[in-house]
Structure formats: C-alpha cells, structure tokens
Amino acid sequence: MRIPMKVDYGVRALVDLAQYATPGRLIRTAEIASREAIPEPYLDQVLTTLNKFGFIRSRRGPQGGHALARSPANITLDEVVATLEGRTVPLDCIEDASECVLSPSCTQRDIWRDVEEAVHAVLRATTVRDLVERHPRDAVELQLVGVGH
C-alpha cells in the first residue's frame, strides 16, 4: 500500500496541530509547514480540505491560523484517508467481481480483500492522539535542535 502525499501531509498537519495546540491560539500555516517540512502552498490546500470537512477550524487574515475542531482522540486515520484520498481498493474486482472474468476462480481475490480489511482496521483503530503519544512534543523539539541523538 502506498500512502499518497496528500494523506501524509494531512496526518502530519493534524498531529502538529494536536502537539502545539494551546487554548485560544491558532497556528499559522507557515509554522506547521516549517516544523513538518511541507511546502506551504500544498499544505494550504490540504488544510482547506480538512477545514471543509470539520477536522480543523481555520481563520484567514493577520490573526488567522488553524486549530483542531475535534479532539485528537476522535479523529481516526481511516477518516483522514477517506477525506483526503477517497475510498480506494487495491483491485477493482474486490468491490465488483464482474470487473474480472477470472473472479469466480481467482485464488488471490480473497487475500487482497483480507489485506484491504486489515489496513482499514488498523486505520480505524489509530487516532491522531495515538500518533501524538508515540512522538511527544518534547521529543520532537529535541530532534529539531539536534539534541538526544
């Protein structure tokens, strides 16, 4: 499975917002882009989509920025992938057996379906909060300044 860049950037932005959130403070796109090494114009597009679908709230202007609209514990990676990339399957025949004349006798189709289901199970079970807990802000800040290697 290949993770599209849009999904990678979106998840990284959500984790960044969760890590650096403080009550009442919006985080500017430039700050996220700098910390996460994401091109700012592309990040702006991703954040617009995340705002449109209610993951974040955004405000434009000199006092603008972004904040999570939902708790990080209530944002699953499966939702983020579906929002930014749509639902995809590894092979068309998984959703529609008529897509392949070999489907009735295919020995691989069930395996690919199992793989797809396993991937979605992991993504459904993993939240933005889980990712924040894997890499607490202090550890991230130490890496950024080159300490702790």
N, C-alpha and C positions, 0 to 999 in steps of 0.2 A: 504494500500500500504506500502510495506517495502522498505526502501532505502538501497541498497547494500553498504557495507563498502567502496568499491572502489569509488563509486559515492560521498559518504560523504567526503572521504579524498580528492578527486579531487576538489570538490567545495571549501572545506576549504583551499586547497593549492592555488587555483586561487584567492580567497578573500584575503589571506595573501599576495600574490604577488601584488595585487592591493593596499592593505593598506600600504605596506612597500616599494613600488617602488620609486626609485629616478632615475633621468635621468643618463644613463650610468653605473648604478650599477646592477650587477647580484646578486641574492640572493641565497645563498647556500642551498642545500637540508637540511643540519643539522639545519640551522636556522629555516626553515619552520617546520621541524619535532619537534623541541623543543617548538616553540610557539604554535603549533597546537596539540601537544601530539599524533603524528602519528609515528608509528615505521618507522625509516629511510629506511630500505631495501624495505618495501612495498611502501612507498612514492616514492622512486626512480623509481619503476615500473610504478606507476601512472603518474609521471612526464614524463617518457619516452613516454607513450601513448599520453599525452597532447601535447608534442613536435611534435610527429609524425603527429598529426592531425592539427597542426598550431595554437593551443591555446597559447602556450608559445614558446619561443626560449631558447635553452639550449646550454651551452658550458662546456665541460669537462676540467679537469685539475685544477692546483692550483689557477688560476684566474677565474675558471669556476663558473657556477651558472645558475640561471633561471630568466627570465623576461617575462612578458606578451607580446605576439606577436600582440595582438589586444587590442583595447580599452575595458575596463571592461563593458562599455555600449553596446558593440556589441557582448557580449558572453552571450547567454541565457542558463538557466539551462536545457532546453529541449535539446539543442545541447550537453551539457556536459553529460547528462544521456545517450543520444543515442550513443555517442562516447565511453563512458566507459562501458556501460552495453548492448548496443544494444536496439533495439525496442522490448519491451515486452508488452504483453496484459494479463489481469487477467485470461482470459479463452480462450482456442483455438477457440471456436465457434464464438467468436467476429469477428475474421478475416475470418473464414471459417465455415459457417453454417453446412456444411456436416460433421464436426467433431463430431456432436452430433445428434443422431436420434430425440431428443426432440426439436431441434432448431426451427422448424416451429411453435410449440405451446408453446415454453418456455416463461414464464412470466418474467423471470429475465434477459434474454439476453440484452434487450434494456437498462435496468437500468445499467448493467455493462459497456455497451458501453458508456452511458452517463457519468458514473464515469471516465472512461478512458479518454474521451474527455475533461472533466473538469480538470483533473490532467494535461494533456498536455497543456491546455490553460493557466493554472497558470504557468507552467514551461516555456512556450514560452514568457509569459509576464514578467518574472523575469530575471534580468540580474545580473552579478557579481557586477556591480556598485550599483544596488539596495541593495544587501546584505552588501556592504561596507557602504552605507549610513545608514543602520539600526544599525550598530555597528562601529562607527568611531574608528580610531586607538587610539585616546586618551582614550576612554572608555575602550578599550581592554587593553591598557597598565596599566590603573588604576586597573583593575581587576587582572592583573598578579602580581602587587606588593601588592595587598590586600587593596587598598585604595578605599573608596567610597562604602563600604558595609553597 
